[in-house]
Amino acid sequence: MTKSRGPVLDTSRPEVMYAVAPGVAGFTSLVNVTGGAAMSVPAGVDPDGLPLGAHFFTDLGGEPLLLSLAGQLERVAPWPRHAPRAG
């Protein structure tokens, strides 16, 4: 059985990106329109070795809080320094 990896964003075709992006990035627009701060950090890998991430956001001016959180997370579980294998 083939495992679904979700949609692929074809960056050479903006119309495809705009059609697919809301399904995979639904929470980013909330942060954009409210002026909040957001970050995505590494959160391990799945069984196939593909990277996973966690998205955090806060209100306007919350960058120091997010940067502090990122530092704490990296100290507890250092982020990988290599790209996942292709294929």
All heavy atoms as a GROMACS GRO file, in nm:
protein
  624
    1MET      N    1   0.085  -0.118   0.000
    1MET     CA    2   0.000   0.000   0.000
    1MET      C    3   0.090   0.124   0.000
    1MET      O    4   0.185   0.133   0.076
    1MET     CB    5  -0.090   0.000   0.123
    1MET     CG    6  -0.171   0.125   0.135
    1MET     SD    7  -0.306   0.126   0.255
    1MET     CE    8  -0.238   0.059   0.401
    2THR      N    9   0.060   0.220  -0.084
    2THR     CA   10   0.135   0.344  -0.093
    2THR      C   11   0.077   0.445   0.005
    2THR      O   12  -0.043   0.468   0.009
    2THR     CB   13   0.128   0.402  -0.236
    2THR    OG1   14   0.179   0.305  -0.326
    2THR    CG2   15   0.210   0.529  -0.245
    3LYS      N   16   0.165   0.503   0.082
    3LYS     CA   17   0.124   0.603   0.180
    3LYS      C   18   0.113   0.739   0.112
    3LYS      O   19   0.202   0.780   0.039
    3LYS     CB   20   0.229   0.608   0.290
    3LYS     CG   21   0.198   0.703   0.401
    3LYS     CD   22   0.305   0.692   0.505
    3LYS     CE   23   0.296   0.802   0.606
    3LYS     NZ   24   0.404   0.797   0.702
    4SER      N   25   0.004   0.810   0.137
    4SER     CA   26  -0.015   0.943   0.080
    4SER      C   27   0.073   1.043   0.151
    4SER      O   28   0.079   1.047   0.272
    4SER     CB   29  -0.161   0.985   0.094
    4SER     OG   30  -0.176   1.119   0.055
    5ARG      N   31   0.143   1.124   0.075
    5ARG     CA   32   0.229   1.226   0.133
    5ARG      C   33   0.168   1.365   0.121
    5ARG      O   34   0.231   1.464   0.150
    5ARG     CB   35   0.366   1.223   0.065
    5ARG     CG   36   0.438   1.094   0.087
    5ARG     CD   37   0.582   1.109   0.042
    5ARG     NE   38   0.650   0.983   0.036
    5ARG     CZ   39   0.704   0.922   0.139
    5ARG    NH1   40   0.696   0.974   0.258
    5ARG    NH2   41   0.766   0.807   0.125
    6GLY      N   42   0.046   1.373   0.075
    6GLY     CA   43  -0.021   1.501   0.061
    6GLY      C   44   0.011   1.567  -0.071
    6GLY      O   45   0.086   1.515  -0.152
    7PRO      N   46  -0.046   1.684  -0.092
    7PRO     CA   47  -0.027   1.752  -0.221
    7PRO      C   48   0.114   1.806  -0.236
    7PRO      O   49   0.183   1.834  -0.139
    7PRO     CB   50  -0.129   1.865  -0.215
    7PRO     CG   51  -0.150   1.889  -0.071
    7PRO     CD   52  -0.133   1.756  -0.002
    8VAL      N   53   0.155   1.822  -0.360
    8VAL     CA   54   0.284   1.881  -0.392
    8VAL      C   55   0.259   2.020  -0.447
    8VAL      O   56   0.175   2.038  -0.534
    8VAL     CB   57   0.360   1.795  -0.496
    8VAL    CG1   58   0.489   1.864  -0.539
    8VAL    CG2   59   0.388   1.656  -0.439
    9LEU      N   60   0.330   2.118  -0.394
    9LEU     CA   61   0.314   2.254  -0.444
    9LEU      C   62   0.408   2.275  -0.560
    9LEU      O   63   0.530   2.277  -0.544
    9LEU     CB   64   0.343   2.356  -0.333
    9LEU     CG   65   0.242   2.363  -0.221
    9LEU    CD1   66   0.286   2.465  -0.116
    9LEU    CD2   67   0.105   2.397  -0.273
   10ASP      N   68   0.353   2.288  -0.678
   10ASP     CA   69   0.431   2.313  -0.798
   10ASP      C   70   0.460   2.464  -0.802
   10ASP      O   71   0.377   2.543  -0.843
   10ASP     CB   72   0.353   2.270  -0.922
   10ASP     CG   73   0.429   2.291  -1.051
   10ASP    OD1   74   0.537   2.354  -1.049
   10ASP    OD2   75   0.379   2.246  -1.156
   11THR      N   76   0.580   2.501  -0.759
   11THR     CA   77   0.613   2.643  -0.747
   11THR      C   78   0.632   2.712  -0.881
   11THR      O   79   0.645   2.834  -0.886
   11THR     CB   80   0.738   2.664  -0.661
   11THR    OG1   81   0.848   2.592  -0.720
   11THR    CG2   82   0.715   2.614  -0.519
   12SER      N   83   0.633   2.636  -0.989
   12SER     CA   84   0.644   2.699  -1.120
   12SER      C   85   0.507   2.742  -1.173
   12SER      O   86   0.499   2.810  -1.275
   12SER     CB   87   0.710   2.604  -1.220
   12SER     OG   88   0.624   2.494  -1.248
   13ARG      N   89   0.400   2.702  -1.103
   13ARG     CA   90   0.264   2.736  -1.148
   13ARG      C   91   0.187   2.800  -1.032
   13ARG      O   92   0.128   2.730  -0.949
   13ARG     CB   93   0.195   2.609  -1.197
   13ARG     CG   94   0.265   2.549  -1.318
   13ARG     CD   95   0.198   2.424  -1.371
   13ARG     NE   96   0.057   2.448  -1.396
   13ARG     CZ   97  -0.036   2.352  -1.385
   13ARG    NH1   98  -0.002   2.230  -1.352
   13ARG    NH2   99  -0.162   2.379  -1.410
   14PRO      N  100   0.184   2.932  -1.024
   14PRO     CA  101   0.117   3.000  -0.914
   14PRO      C  102  -0.029   2.959  -0.896
   14PRO      O  103  -0.078   2.949  -0.784
   14PRO     CB  104   0.127   3.148  -0.949
   14PRO     CG  105   0.246   3.156  -1.039
   14PRO     CD  106   0.249   3.026  -1.115
   15GLU      N  107  -0.099   2.930  -1.006
   15GLU     CA  108  -0.241   2.893  -0.993
   15GLU      C  109  -0.256   2.762  -0.916
   15GLU      O  110  -0.352   2.743  -0.841
   15GLU     CB  111  -0.310   2.885  -1.130
   15GLU     CG  112  -0.266   2.769  -1.219
   15GLU     CD  113  -0.137   2.790  -1.297
   15GLU    OE1  114  -0.066   2.890  -1.272
   15GLU    OE2  115  -0.107   2.707  -1.382
   16VAL      N  116  -0.160   2.671  -0.930
   16VAL     CA  117  -0.163   2.545  -0.855
   16VAL      C  118  -0.131   2.572  -0.709
   16VAL      O  119  -0.195   2.518  -0.618
   16VAL     CB  120  -0.064   2.443  -0.916
   16VAL    CG1  121  -0.053   2.319  -0.828
   16VAL    CG2  122  -0.106   2.406  -1.057
   17MET      N  123  -0.032   2.657  -0.684
   17MET     CA  124   0.004   2.691  -0.546
   17MET      C  125  -0.116   2.750  -0.472
   17MET      O  126  -0.146   2.712  -0.360
   17MET     CB  127   0.121   2.789  -0.545
   17MET     CG  128   0.252   2.729  -0.586
   17MET     SD  129   0.386   2.850  -0.590
   17MET     CE  130   0.380   2.919  -0.428
   18TYR      N  131  -0.185   2.844  -0.536
   18TYR     CA  132  -0.299   2.909  -0.470
   18TYR      C  133  -0.416   2.812  -0.450
   18TYR      O  134  -0.492   2.826  -0.356
   18TYR     CB  135  -0.344   3.032  -0.548
   18TYR     CG  136  -0.246   3.146  -0.536
   18TYR    CD1  137  -0.180   3.195  -0.647
   18TYR    CD2  138  -0.219   3.203  -0.412
   18TYR    CE1  139  -0.089   3.299  -0.635
   18TYR    CE2  140  -0.128   3.306  -0.399
   18TYR     CZ  141  -0.064   3.354  -0.511
   18TYR     OH  142   0.027   3.456  -0.499
   19ALA      N  143  -0.429   2.714  -0.536
   19ALA     CA  144  -0.537   2.616  -0.521
   19ALA      C  145  -0.508   2.516  -0.410
   19ALA      O  146  -0.597   2.475  -0.337
   19ALA     CB  147  -0.559   2.541  -0.653
   20VAL      N  148  -0.382   2.478  -0.394
   20VAL     CA  149  -0.344   2.374  -0.297
   20VAL      C  150  -0.311   2.432  -0.160
   20VAL      O  151  -0.341   2.373  -0.056
   20VAL     CB  152  -0.224   2.293  -0.352
   20VAL    CG1  153  -0.174   2.194  -0.248
   20VAL    CG2  154  -0.263   2.220  -0.479
   21ALA      N  155  -0.250   2.549  -0.155
   21ALA     CA  156  -0.198   2.606  -0.031
   21ALA      C  157  -0.300   2.615   0.083
   21ALA      O  158  -0.265   2.584   0.198
   21ALA     CB  159  -0.135   2.742  -0.057
   22PRO      N  160  -0.425   2.656   0.061
   22PRO     CA  161  -0.517   2.666   0.175
   22PRO      C  162  -0.536   2.534   0.251
   22PRO      O  163  -0.555   2.535   0.372
   22PRO     CB  164  -0.648   2.712   0.112
   22PRO     CG  165  -0.606   2.784  -0.011
   22PRO     CD  166  -0.486   2.707  -0.062
   23GLY      N  167  -0.527   2.424   0.182
   23GLY     CA  168  -0.544   2.295   0.248
   23GLY      C  169  -0.425   2.253   0.332
   23GLY      O  170  -0.437   2.172   0.423
   24VAL      N  171  -0.308   2.308   0.303
   24VAL     CA  172  -0.188   2.269   0.378
   24VAL      C  173  -0.132   2.382   0.464
   24VAL      O  174  -0.041   2.361   0.541
   24VAL     CB  175  -0.078   2.216   0.282
   24VAL    CG1  176  -0.123   2.090   0.212
   24VAL    CG2  177  -0.037   2.321   0.181
   25ALA      N  178  -0.186   2.500   0.450
   25ALA     CA  179  -0.134   2.614   0.525
   25ALA      C  180  -0.249   2.700   0.578
   25ALA      O  181  -0.242   2.823   0.576
   25ALA     CB  182  -0.041   2.696   0.437
   26GLY      N  183  -0.353   2.637   0.624
   26GLY     CA  184  -0.473   2.708   0.665
   26GLY      C  185  -0.456   2.805   0.780
   26GLY      O  186  -0.526   2.905   0.788
   27PHE      N  187  -0.361   2.780   0.870
   27PHE     CA  188  -0.348   2.866   0.986
   27PHE      C  189  -0.255   2.984   0.962
   27PHE      O  190  -0.253   3.078   1.040
   27PHE     CB  191  -0.299   2.786   1.107
   27PHE     CG  192  -0.397   2.681   1.150
   27PHE    CD1  193  -0.370   2.547   1.131
   27PHE    CD2  194  -0.518   2.718   1.206
   27PHE    CE1  195  -0.461   2.451   1.169
   27PHE    CE2  196  -0.611   2.621   1.244
   27PHE     CZ  197  -0.582   2.488   1.225
   28THR      N  198  -0.176   2.981   0.856
   28THR     CA  199  -0.082   3.091   0.834
   28THR      C  200  -0.154   3.222   0.802
   28THR      O  201  -0.108   3.328   0.843
   28THR     CB  202   0.018   3.058   0.722
   28THR    OG1  203  -0.054   3.033   0.602
   28THR    CG2  204   0.103   2.938   0.757
   29SER      N  205  -0.265   3.216   0.731
   29SER     CA  206  -0.336   3.340   0.697
   29SER      C  207  -0.392   3.407   0.822
   29SER      O  208  -0.396   3.530   0.829
   29SER     CB  209  -0.446   3.314   0.596
   29SER     OG  210  -0.540   3.224   0.649
   30LEU      N  211  -0.432   3.332   0.921
   30LEU     CA  212  -0.482   3.390   1.046
   30LEU      C  213  -0.374   3.477   1.109
   30LEU      O  214  -0.400   3.589   1.151
   30LEU     CB  215  -0.523   3.279   1.143
   30LEU     CG  216  -0.561   3.323   1.284
   30LEU    CD1  217  -0.685   3.410   1.282
   30LEU    CD2  218  -0.580   3.203   1.373
   31VAL      N  219  -0.252   3.426   1.113
   31VAL     CA  220  -0.142   3.503   1.171
   31VAL      C  221  -0.111   3.624   1.084
   31VAL      O  222  -0.087   3.733   1.134
   31VAL     CB  223  -0.018   3.413   1.190
   31VAL    CG1  224   0.100   3.494   1.243
   31VAL    CG2  225  -0.050   3.299   1.285
   32ASN      N  226  -0.112   3.606   0.952
   32ASN     CA  227  -0.080   3.716   0.862
   32ASN      C  228  -0.177   3.833   0.878
   32ASN      O  229  -0.135   3.948   0.885
   32ASN     CB  230  -0.082   3.669   0.717
   32ASN     CG  231   0.032   3.576   0.685
   32ASN    OD1  232   0.131   3.571   0.756
   32ASN    ND2  233   0.018   3.501   0.578
   33VAL      N  234  -0.306   3.807   0.882
   33VAL     CA  235  -0.403   3.917   0.887
   33VAL      C  236  -0.412   3.982   1.024
   33VAL      O  237  -0.452   4.096   1.036
   33VAL     CB  238  -0.544   3.874   0.839
   33VAL    CG1  239  -0.541   3.829   0.696
   33VAL    CG2  240  -0.605   3.770   0.929
   34THR      N  241  -0.373   3.911   1.130
   34THR     CA  242  -0.379   3.969   1.264
   34THR      C  243  -0.250   4.040   1.302
   34THR      O  244  -0.245   4.107   1.405
   34THR     CB  245  -0.411   3.862   1.370
   34THR    OG1  246  -0.306   3.765   1.372
   34THR    CG2  247  -0.545   3.797   1.345
   35GLY      N  248  -0.145   4.023   1.221
   35GLY     CA  249  -0.018   4.088   1.251
   35GLY      C  250   0.062   4.015   1.357
   35GLY      O  251   0.158   4.068   1.412
   36GLY      N  252   0.023   3.894   1.388
   36GLY     CA  253   0.093   3.817   1.490
   36GLY      C  254   0.229   3.769   1.442
   36GLY      O  255   0.271   3.792   1.330
   37ALA      N  256   0.296   3.702   1.532
   37ALA     CA  257   0.427   3.643   1.503
   37ALA      C  258   0.411   3.492   1.499
   37ALA      O  259   0.331   3.436   1.573
   37ALA     CB  260   0.527   3.682   1.611
   38ALA      N  261   0.486   3.428   1.411
   38ALA     CA  262   0.475   3.282   1.398
   38ALA      C  263   0.610   3.222   1.365
   38ALA      O  264   0.700   3.290   1.314
   38ALA     CB  265   0.375   3.246   1.288
   39MET      N  266   0.624   3.094   1.396
   39MET     CA  267   0.744   3.020   1.359
   39MET      C  268   0.708   2.874   1.340
   39MET      O  269   0.610   2.824   1.394
   39MET     CB  270   0.853   3.033   1.465
   39MET     CG  271   0.824   2.959   1.593
   39MET     SD  272   0.965   2.968   1.703
   39MET     CE  273   0.901   2.873   1.842
   40SER      N  274   0.787   2.810   1.260
   40SER     CA  275   0.776   2.666   1.240
   40SER      C  276   0.911   2.608   1.279
   40SER      O  277   1.015   2.659   1.237
   40SER     CB  278   0.745   2.634   1.094
   40SER     OG  279   0.736   2.495   1.076
   41VAL      N  280   0.910   2.504   1.362
   41VAL     CA  281   1.034   2.444   1.408
   41VAL      C  282   1.035   2.295   1.378
   41VAL      O  283   0.929   2.231   1.371
   41VAL     CB  284   1.057   2.468   1.559
   41VAL    CG1  285   1.072   2.615   1.590
   41VAL    CG2  286   0.945   2.409   1.641
   42PRO      N  287   1.153   2.237   1.360
   42PRO     CA  288   1.162   2.093   1.338
   42PRO      C  289   1.103   2.017   1.457
   42PRO      O  290   1.120   2.056   1.572
   42PRO     CB  291   1.312   2.066   1.327
   42PRO     CG  292   1.373   2.198   1.293
   42PRO     CD  293   1.285   2.301   1.357
   43ALA      N  294   1.032   1.908   1.428
   43ALA     CA  295   0.970   1.829   1.534
   43ALA      C  296   0.991   1.680   1.510
   43ALA      O  297   0.904   1.599   1.538
   43ALA     CB  298   0.822   1.862   1.544
   44GLY      N  299   1.105   1.643   1.454
   44GLY     CA  300   1.134   1.503   1.432
   44GLY      C  301   1.110   1.462   1.289
   44GLY      O  302   1.099   1.544   1.199
   45VAL      N  303   1.101   1.330   1.271
   45VAL     CA  304   1.078   1.273   1.139
   45VAL      C  305   0.972   1.164   1.149
   45VAL      O  306   0.952   1.105   1.255
   45VAL     CB  307   1.207   1.214   1.076
   45VAL    CG1  308   1.309   1.323   1.050
   45VAL    CG2  309   1.266   1.106   1.164
   46ASP      N  310   0.904   1.138   1.038
   46ASP     CA  311   0.805   1.030   1.035
   46ASP      C  312   0.878   0.897   1.010
   46ASP      O  313   1.000   0.894   0.993
   46ASP     CB  314   0.696   1.059   0.934
   46ASP     CG  315   0.737   1.042   0.789
   46ASP    OD1  316   0.851   1.000   0.762
   46ASP    OD2  317   0.654   1.069   0.702
   47PRO      N  318   0.806   0.785   1.011
   47PRO     CA  319   0.870   0.655   0.991
   47PRO      C  320   0.948   0.641   0.860
   47PRO      O  321   1.039   0.560   0.849
   47PRO     CB  322   0.753   0.555   0.996
   47PRO     CG  323   0.651   0.622   1.081
   47PRO     CD  324   0.664   0.768   1.047
   48ASP      N  325   0.913   0.722   0.761
   48ASP     CA  326   0.984   0.719   0.633
   48ASP      C  327   1.103   0.815   0.629
   48ASP      O  328   1.168   0.830   0.526
   48ASP     CB  329   0.889   0.754   0.518
   48ASP     CG  330   0.782   0.649   0.498
   48ASP    OD1  331   0.812   0.529   0.520
   48ASP    OD2  332   0.669   0.685   0.461
   49GLY      N  333   1.129   0.884   0.739
   49GLY     CA  334   1.240   0.976   0.744
   49GLY      C  335   1.209   1.116   0.695
   49GLY      O  336   1.298   1.200   0.684
   50LEU      N  337   1.082   1.143   0.666
   50LEU     CA  338   1.045   1.277   0.621
   50LEU      C  339   1.031   1.371   0.741
   50LEU      O  340   0.985   1.330   0.848
   50LEU     CB  341   0.913   1.273   0.544
   50LEU     CG  342   0.918   1.194   0.413
   50LEU    CD1  343   0.779   1.184   0.353
   50LEU    CD2  344   1.013   1.261   0.316
   51PRO      N  345   1.072   1.496   0.724
   51PRO     CA  346   1.069   1.589   0.838
   51PRO      C  347   0.927   1.626   0.880
   51PRO      O  348   0.838   1.638   0.798
   51PRO     CB  349   1.145   1.711   0.785
   51PRO     CG  350   1.132   1.702   0.637
   51PRO     CD  351   1.124   1.556   0.603
   52LEU      N  352   0.910   1.644   1.010
   52LEU     CA  353   0.786   1.693   1.068
   52LEU      C  354   0.816   1.828   1.131
   52LEU      O  355   0.929   1.854   1.172
   52LEU     CB  356   0.734   1.598   1.175
   52LEU     CG  357   0.703   1.456   1.130
   52LEU    CD1  358   0.668   1.368   1.250
   52LEU    CD2  359   0.589   1.456   1.030
   53GLY      N  360   0.715   1.913   1.140
   53GLY     CA  361   0.734   2.043   1.201
   53GLY      C  362   0.620   2.079   1.292
   53GLY      O  363   0.512   2.019   1.286
   54ALA      N  364   0.644   2.174   1.379
   54ALA     CA  365   0.540   2.226   1.468
   54ALA      C  366   0.532   2.376   1.443
   54ALA      O  367   0.634   2.444   1.427
   54ALA     CB  368   0.575   2.198   1.613
   55HIS      N  369   0.409   2.429   1.439
   55HIS     CA  370   0.386   2.570   1.411
   55HIS      C  371   0.336   2.636   1.538
   55HIS      O  372   0.239   2.590   1.599
   55HIS     CB  373   0.283   2.581   1.299
   55HIS     CG  374   0.266   2.718   1.245
   55HIS    ND1  375   0.160   2.754   1.168
   55HIS    CD2  376   0.342   2.829   1.253
   55HIS    CE1  377   0.170   2.881   1.132
   55HIS    NE2  378   0.280   2.927   1.184
   56PHE      N  379   0.401   2.743   1.578
   56PHE     CA  380   0.362   2.819   1.696
   56PHE      C  381   0.333   2.962   1.655
   56PHE      O  382   0.401   3.017   1.569
   56PHE     CB  383   0.475   2.820   1.800
   56PHE     CG  384   0.510   2.683   1.852
   56PHE    CD1  385   0.611   2.610   1.791
   56PHE    CD2  386   0.443   2.628   1.959
   56PHE    CE1  387   0.644   2.484   1.838
   56PHE    CE2  388   0.476   2.502   2.007
   56PHE     CZ  389   0.576   2.430   1.946
   57PHE      N  390   0.235   3.024   1.717
   57PHE     CA  391   0.212   3.166   1.689
   57PHE      C  392   0.162   3.235   1.814
   57PHE      O  393   0.112   3.174   1.907
   57PHE     CB  394   0.118   3.188   1.570
   57PHE     CG  395  -0.021   3.134   1.586
   57PHE    CD1  396  -0.123   3.215   1.631
   57PHE    CD2  397  -0.050   3.003   1.551
   57PHE    CE1  398  -0.253   3.166   1.642
   57PHE    CE2  399  -0.178   2.953   1.562
   57PHE     CZ  400  -0.280   3.035   1.608
   58THR      N  401   0.182   3.367   1.813
   58THR     CA  402   0.143   3.451   1.925
   58THR      C  403   0.095   3.586   1.871
   58THR      O  404   0.094   3.608   1.751
   58THR     CB  405   0.261   3.468   2.023
   58THR    OG1  406   0.218   3.540   2.139
   58THR    CG2  407   0.378   3.539   1.959
   59ASP      N  408   0.057   3.672   1.961
   59ASP     CA  409   0.004   3.800   1.917
   59ASP      C  410   0.113   3.897   1.871
   59ASP      O  411   0.231   3.866   1.875
   59ASP     CB  412  -0.081   3.863   2.028
   59ASP     CG  413  -0.004   3.885   2.157
   59ASP    OD1  414   0.115   3.849   2.163
   59ASP    OD2  415  -0.063   3.937   2.252
   60LEU      N  416   0.071   4.013   1.828
   60LEU     CA  417   0.160   4.117   1.779
   60LEU      C  418   0.269   4.145   1.882
   60LEU      O  419   0.240   4.161   2.000
   60LEU     CB  420   0.079   4.244   1.751
   60LEU     CG  421   0.154   4.363   1.694
   60LEU    CD1  422   0.209   4.329   1.555
   60LEU    CD2  423   0.063   4.483   1.685
   61GLY      N  424   0.392   4.148   1.837
   61GLY     CA  425   0.504   4.177   1.926
   61GLY      C  426   0.555   4.056   2.002
   61GLY      O  427   0.640   4.068   2.090
   62GLY      N  428   0.507   3.938   1.969
   62GLY     CA  429   0.545   3.818   2.042
   62GLY      C  430   0.671   3.748   1.995
   62GLY      O  431   0.701   3.637   2.039
   63GLU      N  432   0.748   3.812   1.908
   63GLU     CA  433   0.870   3.749   1.858
   63GLU      C  434   0.966   3.706   1.968
   63GLU      O  435   1.020   3.595   1.961
   63GLU     CB  436   0.943   3.842   1.758
   63GLU     CG  437   0.871   3.860   1.627
   63GLU     CD  438   0.770   3.973   1.627
   63GLU    OE1  439   0.743   4.030   1.735
   63GLU    OE2  440   0.718   4.005   1.519
   64PRO      N  441   0.991   3.788   2.071
   64PRO     CA  442   1.083   3.744   2.177
   64PRO      C  443   1.037   3.613   2.244
   64PRO      O  444   1.119   3.527   2.275
   64PRO     CB  445   1.084   3.860   2.276
   64PRO     CG  446   1.051   3.980   2.192
   64PRO     CD  447   0.951   3.928   2.091
   65LEU      N  448   0.909   3.600   2.265
   65LEU     CA  449   0.856   3.477   2.326
   65LEU      C  450   0.882   3.356   2.235
   65LEU      O  451   0.927   3.251   2.280
   65LEU     CB  452   0.706   3.491   2.352
   65LEU     CG  453   0.635   3.368   2.407
   65LEU    CD1  454   0.690   3.331   2.544
   65LEU    CD2  455   0.485   3.392   2.412
   66LEU      N  456   0.856   3.373   2.105
   66LEU     CA  457   0.878   3.262   2.011
   66LEU      C  458   1.026   3.226   2.002
   66LEU      O  459   1.062   3.109   1.998
   66LEU     CB  460   0.823   3.297   1.873
   66LEU     CG  461   0.671   3.305   1.862
   66LEU    CD1  462   0.631   3.347   1.721
   66LEU    CD2  463   0.607   3.173   1.898
   67LEU      N  464   1.113   3.327   1.997
   67LEU     CA  465   1.256   3.299   1.990
   67LEU      C  466   1.305   3.228   2.116
   67LEU      O  467   1.389   3.138   2.110
   67LEU     CB  468   1.334   3.428   1.964
   67LEU     CG  469   1.312   3.489   1.826
   67LEU    CD1  470   1.378   3.626   1.819
   67LEU    CD2  471   1.362   3.397   1.716
   68SER      N  472   1.252   3.267   2.230
   68SER     CA  473   1.286   3.200   2.355
   68SER      C  474   1.241   3.054   2.353
   68SER      O  475   1.315   2.964   2.391
   68SER     CB  476   1.222   3.274   2.474
   68SER     OG  477   1.244   3.203   2.594
   69LEU      N  478   1.119   3.032   2.306
   69LEU     CA  479   1.067   2.895   2.294
   69LEU      C  480   1.153   2.812   2.200
   69LEU      O  481   1.188   2.698   2.230
   69LEU     CB  482   0.922   2.897   2.247
   69LEU     CG  483   0.859   2.761   2.218
   69LEU    CD1  484   0.858   2.672   2.341
   69LEU    CD2  485   0.718   2.779   2.162
   70ALA      N  486   1.189   2.870   2.086
   70ALA     CA  487   1.272   2.798   1.989
   70ALA      C  488   1.405   2.758   2.053
   70ALA      O  489   1.452   2.644   2.035
   70ALA     CB  490   1.296   2.882   1.865
   71GLY      N  491   1.466   2.849   2.127
   71GLY     CA  492   1.592   2.818   2.194
   71GLY      C  493   1.577   2.706   2.296
   71GLY      O  494   1.661   2.616   2.304
   72GLN      N  495   1.469   2.709   2.372
   72GLN     CA  496   1.444   2.605   2.472
   72GLN      C  497   1.423   2.469   2.404
   72GLN      O  498   1.477   2.367   2.449
   72GLN     CB  499   1.322   2.640   2.556
   72GLN     CG  500   1.342   2.760   2.645
   72GLN     CD  501   1.214   2.803   2.712
   72GLN    OE1  502   1.143   2.720   2.769
   72GLN    NE2  503   1.183   2.931   2.705
   73LEU      N  504   1.344   2.468   2.297
   73LEU     CA  505   1.319   2.342   2.226
   73LEU      C  506   1.447   2.285   2.167
   73LEU      O  507   1.472   2.164   2.174
   73LEU     CB  508   1.215   2.363   2.116
   73LEU     CG  509   1.073   2.393   2.162
   73LEU    CD1  510   0.986   2.436   2.045
   73LEU    CD2  511   1.014   2.274   2.234
   74GLU      N  512   1.530   2.371   2.111
   74GLU     CA  513   1.654   2.322   2.051
   74GLU      C  514   1.751   2.270   2.157
   74GLU      O  515   1.822   2.173   2.134
   74GLU     CB  516   1.721   2.429   1.966
   74GLU     CG  517   1.839   2.373   1.888
   74GLU     CD  518   1.899   2.468   1.789
   74GLU    OE1  519   1.876   2.589   1.799
   74GLU    OE2  520   1.969   2.420   1.699
   75ARG      N  521   1.754   2.332   2.274
   75ARG     CA  522   1.841   2.281   2.381
   75ARG      C  523   1.797   2.143   2.428
   75ARG      O  524   1.878   2.056   2.456
   75ARG     CB  525   1.844   2.379   2.498
   75ARG     CG  526   1.938   2.496   2.476
   75ARG     CD  527   1.959   2.578   2.601
   75ARG     NE  528   1.840   2.649   2.645
   75ARG     CZ  529   1.794   2.762   2.592
   75ARG    NH1  530   1.857   2.818   2.490
   75ARG    NH2  531   1.687   2.820   2.640
   76VAL      N  532   1.666   2.121   2.438
   76VAL     CA  533   1.613   1.993   2.485
   76VAL      C  534   1.627   1.884   2.379
   76VAL      O  535   1.660   1.770   2.410
   76VAL     CB  536   1.465   2.008   2.527
   76VAL    CG1  537   1.403   1.873   2.557
   76VAL    CG2  538   1.453   2.099   2.647
   77ALA      N  539   1.601   1.918   2.255
   77ALA     CA  540   1.607   1.822   2.144
   77ALA      C  541   1.673   1.891   2.025
   77ALA      O  542   1.603   1.951   1.942
   77ALA     CB  543   1.466   1.774   2.108
   78PRO      N  544   1.807   1.887   2.016
   78PRO     CA  545   1.876   1.959   1.908
   78PRO      C  546   1.820   1.925   1.770
   78PRO      O  547   1.785   1.811   1.742
   78PRO     CB  548   2.020   1.911   1.922
   78PRO     CG  549   2.033   1.873   2.066
   78PRO     CD  550   1.898   1.816   2.104
   79TRP      N  551   1.812   2.026   1.686
   79TRP     CA  552   1.757   2.012   1.554
   79TRP      C  553   1.855   1.943   1.462
   79TRP      O  554   1.977   1.960   1.474
   79TRP     CB  555   1.718   2.147   1.497
   79TRP     CG  556   1.614   2.217   1.580
   79TRP    CD1  557   1.530   2.160   1.671
   79TRP    CD2  558   1.586   2.355   1.584
   79TRP    NE1  559   1.449   2.253   1.728
   79TRP    CE2  560   1.481   2.376   1.677
   79TRP    CE3  561   1.636   2.464   1.516
   79TRP    CZ2  562   1.428   2.499   1.704
   79TRP    CZ3  563   1.582   2.589   1.544
   79TRP    CH2  564   1.478   2.606   1.636
   80PRO      N  565   1.804   1.864   1.369
   80PRO     CA  566   1.895   1.795   1.275
   80PRO      C  567   1.972   1.897   1.190
   80PRO      O  568   1.921   2.003   1.156
   80PRO     CB  569   1.803   1.711   1.188
   80PRO     CG  570   1.666   1.766   1.208
   80PRO     CD  571   1.665   1.837   1.340
   81ARG      N  572   2.093   1.861   1.157
   81ARG     CA  573   2.178   1.949   1.076
   81ARG      C  574   2.196   1.895   0.935
   81ARG      O  575   2.290   1.928   0.867
   81ARG     CB  576   2.315   1.964   1.143
   81ARG     CG  577   2.309   2.020   1.282
   81ARG     CD  578   2.275   2.166   1.279
   81ARG     NE  579   2.272   2.219   1.416
   81ARG     CZ  580   2.201   2.322   1.453
   81ARG    NH1  581   2.127   2.384   1.365
   81ARG    NH2  582   2.202   2.363   1.575
   82HIS      N  583   2.107   1.808   0.894
   82HIS     CA  584   2.116   1.750   0.761
   82HIS      C  585   1.978   1.745   0.696
   82HIS      O  586   1.876   1.745   0.766
   82HIS     CB  587   2.176   1.609   0.767
   82HIS     CG  588   2.090   1.514   0.846
   82HIS    ND1  589   2.093   1.508   0.982
   82HIS    CD2  590   1.995   1.426   0.806
   82HIS    CE1  591   2.005   1.418   1.025
   82HIS    NE2  592   1.943   1.367   0.920
   83ALA      N  593   1.977   1.739   0.567
   83ALA     CA  594   1.852   1.728   0.492
   83ALA      C  595   1.809   1.582   0.486
   83ALA      O  596   1.893   1.491   0.490
   83ALA     CB  597   1.870   1.783   0.351
   84PRO      N  598   1.679   1.556   0.477
   84PRO     CA  599   1.634   1.416   0.463
   84PRO      C  600   1.680   1.358   0.329
   84PRO      O  601   1.704   1.430   0.234
   84PRO     CB  602   1.481   1.427   0.468
   84PRO     CG  603   1.450   1.568   0.435
   84PRO     CD  604   1.569   1.650   0.475
   85ARG      N  605   1.693   1.227   0.329
   85ARG     CA  606   1.731   1.158   0.206
   85ARG      C  607   1.620   1.172   0.101
   85ARG      O  608   1.502   1.160   0.133
   85ARG     CB  609   1.753   1.009   0.233
   85ARG     CG  610   1.874   0.980   0.314
   85ARG     CD  611   1.895   0.829   0.324
   85ARG     NE  612   1.770   0.757   0.338
   85ARG     CZ  613   1.724   0.705   0.451
   85ARG    NH1  614   1.793   0.718   0.561
   85ARG    NH2  615   1.611   0.639   0.455
   86ALA      N  616   1.657   1.193  -0.021
   86ALA     CA  617   1.560   1.201  -0.130
   86ALA      C  618   1.526   1.060  -0.176
   86ALA      O  619   1.609   0.970  -0.171
   86ALA     CB  620   1.618   1.281  -0.247
   87GLY      N  621   1.403   1.044  -0.224
   87GLY     CA  622   1.366   0.916  -0.283
   87GLY      C  623   1.280   0.840  -0.197
   87GLY      O  624   1.225   0.745  -0.193
   0.00000   0.00000   0.00000
